[in-house]
Amino acid sequence: MLKYRFTRQALAFLKKIPPKHAQQIVAKIEKLASDQNSVPSIQLEGFPHLRRGKSGEYRFIFQFTEGTVTVYVLKIGKRNDGEVYKHLEQLAGD
C-alpha cells in the first residue's frame, strides 16, 4: 500500500464539506493508494506529473511522487466549476 498525503489546502476543503462527502473522497484516495489503477484518473493536459480523479460531485488533483510511493493530493474542488484548476502552475512546481 502506498502512503498518501494532503496539502493544507486540500485538508481545509475536506473540513468545509459535509462529512459524508469528505469520507467518500478519502475512501477513493485510500483505494488509489492501495492500487494505482483502481481509481480511474486522467493526466492533466500541460501538467505531465498531475492527474485528476473524481468522487461524486468533487474532483481531486494528485500526483505520485518520484522516489517514494506517495499519493500527494494537491487540490480538491467541485466538478462543476473551474476553481480546482486555478493556480496549477504553482502546485506543479511544489
N, C-alpha and C positions, 0 to 999 in steps of 0.2 A: 504494500500500500504506500502510495506517495503521501508526502506531507502537503498541507495546504495552508496558505496564509491569506489574510485580507489586509488591504490598505486601511488606514484610519477612515478614509472617506467611505469605503465600502461598508465597514462596520457601522459607521454613523447612519448610513442609509438603511441597513438592516434593522437598526433600533427604531427608526421612524415608521416603518411599515407594519402592518398587522402581523402579530407573532406567527400566525399560521403560514403566511406568505414567506416570512423570513425562514421558517423551518423547512419549507419546500425548497427554497434556494440553497440552503446549507446542505440538504439531503442530496441535491443534484451535484453539488461540488464534492461532497464526500464520495458519491458514486464515481465521479470523474477521477478523484484521487485513487480510487481502488482499481480503475481500469480506464486508461486514457481514451479508449474507443467506445466506452459505454454510453456517453452522452454526445449526441450529435453537436458538432460545432463547425464553424466556418472561419477560415482565415480572413482577417480584415484586409481589404484592398489598401495597398500603400503602407501597411504595417506588417511585415513578414513574421514578426515574433508574437503578434497579438491574435487572439481568437475570440469569437463570441459564441455564447451559448444562451439558451433561454429556459426559463422556468415560469410557466403560466404567462402572466402579463408582464414579466420582467425579463431583462436581458442583462447578462454579466459579461464583462470583458476580462480575459485572463491570459496568462502565458505560462508555459513550462520553462522554468529557469534552467540554464545550462550548467552542467557540472553537478547539480543536485537535482533530485527528483521532487520538486516542489511545484504545486499548482499555486500560482500567485494571482489572486483575484484583485484586479485593479479597480474596477468600477462596476456598479450595479445601478440600473435605472429602468424606468418604464419603457416598454417596447414601442409604444405609440408616439413617443416624442424623441427628438434627436439629442436630448440632454446627455445621454450616456456616451455619445460620441464626441462631445466637446472636450477640447484640451487633450486629445490623444497624443499629440506630439510630445507634450510634457511627460506623459505616462510612459511612452515608448522609450524615452531616454533614461528613465529610472532603472 
